[in-house]
Amino acid sequence: MTNNSHDIIGGTRFSGGSARSFLSSMDVDHHIFEADILVDLAHVTMLAEEDIISKTDAKAIIDGLFSIYEAGFEHLPSAEDIHAAIETELVNKIGEAGGRMHTARSRNDEVSTCIRYQLRNDILSLINSVLSLQEVILSTAKNHTTTIIPGFTHLQNAQPTTLSHWLLSYYSSLERDIQRFFDVYNRINLSPLGSAAFAGTPFPINREKTATLLGFSGIIENTMDAVSSRDFLLESAASLCSLSITFSNISNDLIFYSNKNYVDIDDDYASTSSIMPQKKNPDTLELIRAASATTLATFSGTFATLKGLPRAYNRDLQSATPYIWNSTEKMLESANILSKIIETSIWNAELLLSSAGDGFSTATGVADTLTMAGIPFRKAHQIVAKSESNYEDIASNFNTIMGSPMDEFCTQDLIESALDPIKNVNMRDSLGGPSPRIVLDSISNAKIGLDSNFKLHTTYKNQIEQSKEELIREARAYLK
Ligand code: ARG
């Protein structure tokens, strides 16, 4: 970055002095470099179309903007922020005409538009990575419909289930996470551009035009709201928090399962100890688990920054933005790595099966079997609660509590079936349950949802791409 002492906006008076770097957002503004150039192009194209600036000036500005973009962020002069840096560089390059770019706008509407533009892309990238993770989860679930695993509540053996059922539980959580992102996306995808400082402008601007050129689905009408509001950051942060909890929970399960040797995490996603040579530790999963701290910091940081701000723009808002970039990056990385971990993990089906009945986890199935034979569930619960995990003991307690032999109600075969983890799971074929037959249904239902989410993602992505092409085409038309 070139090191001038002032930028075109502050001049020599407001050059920042010893607070210059403190005032500046340049250290994070690389996130919105491309967005800012596109926002500038859209604004200038509209200004020329509405005859607010001449076609000749528009040509010079657009030409300058393209060359600034090609030179890259690193070649911008030092400035209070990226908006000042680009404008300074533009005036350096093309002279006086560059000073017309900022007609009918302010950095306040500009920055909000840039953040929305970039965040929209980031949310779509994240959606795509989470959909890919769901795809991996589904294909793993398909391979493990009959892999019986111990299921836990309170981290105590509870009931046997299938590996597919466990995987699908996370598929469903991720599905809601994705819905939240799509929902938030629609509120991010609105243009504040043309609001100027907060109070509109006397120039005959066309806000719909810039919104369309930038691929926004509409505008934020009230100009004071448009520059002051960052609730889109807060709800994005909340959605990121929720996703990070899903990731954290999957990671924690995998860490626990690998502790039990139920699963072997690929070496690429593990680490070792500098002193204990035998160690293989699930460090990558621990970092994904810890990423929820980053998203919570984003949420609380954004919340605390926004709370109590007066209308309209305040520089506090500059501090809110970096939080979101931290979390979108962290969650994107986490999603991609988690996909790889699940794809490459090896499940120890034999050990899982032999552990599935631990702690008399088949007990509920036995109580259900007795209940199906006509015993009130509460009585069946009492009988099984007193029993060890074998037919004889259950029969003897039945006799004591019910005062009649168990085989008058229920065959030994039925009880033995309930005691067998595989048959115990097969019994549980209620909607959304773990039996292999039912998880297959759940997998096909999930596949339908996944395909439609991929389609929606592609539609949004294409809308952005097409509007970007159209914007560049319209801007380039001035260069002829
Ligand atoms: N860098 C600033 C931000 O991120 C841009 C807006 C500056 N506006 C102002 N009135 N000082 O919010």
Boltz pocket constraint, residues with backbone or C-beta under 6 A from the ligand:
constraints:
  - pocket:
      binder: B
      contacts: [[A, 25], [A, 80], [A, 81], [A, 82], [A, 83], [A, 107], [A, 108], [A, 111], [A, 313], [A, 314], [A, 315], [A, 317], [A, 318], [A, 319], [A, 321]]
      max_distance: 6.0
